[in-house]
Amino acid sequence: MRFQKLILKKLTLINKNICLTILILISLFNILFSQKSSILRGVVRDAETGEYISFATVTLSSRSAGSYTDSLGKFQFKANVKLNDSLVISFLGYNSQSIYLDPKNVNQFFDIHLSLSSSALSEVVIRADPNPGKTLMKKVLLFNEQNNPSNIDRMDSRRWVKSEVSTKDVGAVKKNGGLDVLFASRAKAYNKAIGKSNEEIDVTPLFFSEKISEFTQTNNPFGESESIIAVKKTNLESDKLLEHICRIDVPINLYESKITIYNKTFASPIGSTALLYYDYFIEDSLALENNHYNITLQMIPKSWTGNVFTGTIVINDSTYALVQADLRLSKEANINYIERMDIKESFVQAKNLKNNQAVWVKAYSQIIMQYESGLDLIGIPIPVSMDNKKLLARIEANYSDFKINDPDKSNQATKTGAAVVTRIYDTNHDEAFWAMARPDTLKAHEKAIYGMADAIKNDRAQMIKDKTFKTIVSGWYFWKDVAWIGPYGSLVSRNEIEGTRFRLRVRTDEALLKKTGLYGHIAYGTKDQKWKGSLGLKQLWSLQPYSKTELFYGQDFLIASEWYDALDADNIVNSIFRKNVPFYRTLQEQIVLTHDQQFYSNWYLRLGLANRNLIPAFEFPFQNPEFISPEKTPDVNPLKNNLHTTEASISLRYSWRERSRIFDYQRKSIASKYPTANLTFSKNIPTQKGDFDYYKLSLGILHNTRVTAKINYIWNAELGQVFGKVPALLAYIPRGNDSYFASRYLFNTMNKFEFAADKYALIQSRLALGGSFFDLVPAIKKLGWRERFSFNAFWGDMTEENKVLNAPAKFALANGKPYVELGVGIENIFHLFSIDYFYRLNYPVPYASSGLFGGIKAFF
């Protein structure tokens, strides 16, 4: 200031504008000079013992920057040192020390010795914190519930999501075969759109989309709902295939102790059990205006064989909330097909309109997945070449315009539950709309992707390549945004009743009728020479709360498998690997009407009405209820084989905070941390002479228990009873398996129609160790195999009345003796197959049941 006043005195006769200009230049010079970045580093010790002092505060006297010492007493941070700035070092129980800083020195080192404070010596014994990072994390864990954004009563925001899939060349030499031939037109069009030559580009975009929506999250009742404003996509043939590989159905919440990614669990770096899995070290800090700091912590996993992250997190030292996370999952994570995953998240403070206090909310998230290539893609850990392609998927979300507990919206009805719609179609808004609606501009390469898509839509050769690629990978042929035809794996199969069986399935796409779906199939057997088929209609009334009505008519021996991990019985592979057991099938002519209704966040109701004629293709004799005696009913056969039934049912399902996926008009459960219960009551409605009068009651509980980050215990328990006099085919028949393809929803060593009961209890369970032991063996760890054990048991019995009725039956009736099977297996073989050995402990039968069972899992 003295220098400036002297200049003013010298320039009193100069025009005032010139004086002002000179003053501004001098001020800018002083600012630029004083803000020259310096690196300040050093070590802090006890002056008497020389021991390192951990977690000591090191700040500038101007409070513009600072840090903490690590476990070795070291510190290092960048600062813009101002004139007269000093380095202030302090720690509880020690005398603070101030050291003058030279603003011209851009790299300064300090060896600092703090002396004990005399006033504190007689009162306490001061010990250095051996691990300041751990100390900070303990405070973070104490404030977890308070800082967890998912605990906010209601949060409304604007969400902008961008999804991208591309290939990237790794290595110096670019290939001219394989995927390059498949995507040659794309690469050429993209290079032209971005204005570079082929030699300069190592990335070929395959898919891009963006979505802007109003997003609402509620805590009680639990729910996440999205009101879509606009969607823009590349609208190419391959979109329907590629959009699925850049999707995370369950959002990542780092405040949870266990994070689920593609059905695998990982230990959160700030969850309640974080200190069991990680060590934390202070890496850097950034001073804030309120005399507090954002502290960067490096996470070091205590065991690399666990399902853990590496990377850094940033913590605010006043609220102990997560500010930023930069995490990585490597190949050690053992997620099928994924070589590496990077996760970035950042949080900001928003005003709680209910109490005017600040809360932390997620403002940005990015997930980048790099898929395996070469032999790694099929589970063989042998590097083929460094000069190959990598498939990359990127999901980026920006949140803005937060309204926390907005009183104007508190009375608005919220959509219940959390449902992910897997197919969202382009809203066809023009570019002028998007320029106004986007919260930020697109990156240059993202604009070029749209240019690429426009250029190749008229490229017939490339479109044929895309359609062929999609058909081969998905197993279905997609016809003109109208219908899916296939799957080709079930076009031909073989069985003892029909001989060679041909089947073709068709279902309409949501692009044709967004709320109404038609589906059906036609089948023909060369041995029975009969046509079979079905036709169904699905009407989706509402996504949230979920409401759907379905009408189905069919006449066939069997339908597609209802278990996601079991092969369709029509599949040719399943036909080849059938057990050497009798082929039991029932021809069903049926018409079924069902309605599914979600009536609260956690409650689901299903109403059903079914009329069925059951014609077993095997001997199934039971006493004919119309037969009285040869004298009184001479024209009535004493035994009967066919059945008619009309049955009404009501099913109540409860799943606390469950997430779901809406696909093909159907709601599929994705995940819940809690058990799911299902209570079903059904009653026969006699409509013709000979119908049996009965009712059924059953209760089932299903849960995927996350024991540790690696170990899951998946179990399903069920009990029920049939009240009344019924033939065995209307009683409870446990789910047997007549092929050597295993499913955790079946009794794999039990044959179909082997048992029948009118009261029963069962448990089916699988303990998946996730590689806990295999990861200890380096050679097996590279293969990514995971071990598992199974335990299944069934108990059933029958009343004497029903035993007499079903005495002529050719298969066993449950007699109160438990049925038990055990299994041990390996999953993730070639990222696709599993193999289990199941052993049947009791109930010997003349057909082979125990043995090796395979499995196919063609998804994450």
Secondary structure, 3 states (H helix, E strand, C coil): CHHHHHHHHHCCCCCHHHHHHHHHHHHHHHHHHHCCEEEEEEEEEECCCCCECCCCEEEECCCCCEEECCCCCEEEEEEECCCCCEEEEECCCECCEEEECCCCCCEEEEEEEECECHHHHCCCCCCCCCCHHHHHHHHHHHCHHHHCHHHCCEEEEEEEEEEEEEEEEECCCCCCCCHHHHCHHHHHHHHHHHCCCHHHCCEEEEEEEEEEEEEEEEECCEEEEEEEEEEEECCCCCHHHHHHHHCCCCCCCCCCCEEEECCEEEECCCCCCHHHHEEEEEEEEEECCCCCEEEEEEEEECCCCCCCCEEEEEEECCCCCEEEEEEEECHHHCCCCEEEEEEEEEEEEEEECCCCEEEEEEEEEEEEEEECCHHHHHCCCCCCCCCEEEEEEEEEEEEEEEEECCCCCCCCCCCCEEEEECCCCCCCCCHHHHHHHCCCCCCHHHHHHHHHHHHHCCCHHHHHHHHHHHHHHHCCEEECCCEEEECHHHCEEEECCCEEEEEEEEEECCCCCCCEEEEEEEEEECCCCCEEEEEEEEEEEECCCCEEEEEEEEEECCCCCCCCCCCCCCCHHHHHCECCCCCCCEEEEEEEEEEEEECCCCEEEEEEEEEEEEEECCCCCEECCCCCCCCCCCCCCCEECCEEEEEEEEEEEEECCCEEEEECCEEEEEECCCCEEEEEEEEECCCCCCCCCEEEEEEEEEEEEECCCCCEEEEEEEEEEEEECCCHHHCECCCECCECECCCCCECCCCCCCCCECEEEEEEEEEECCCCCHHHCHHHHHHCCEEEEEEEEEEEECCHHHHHHCCCCCCCCCCCCCEEEEEEEEEEECCCEEEEEEEECCCCCCCCCCEEEEEECCCC
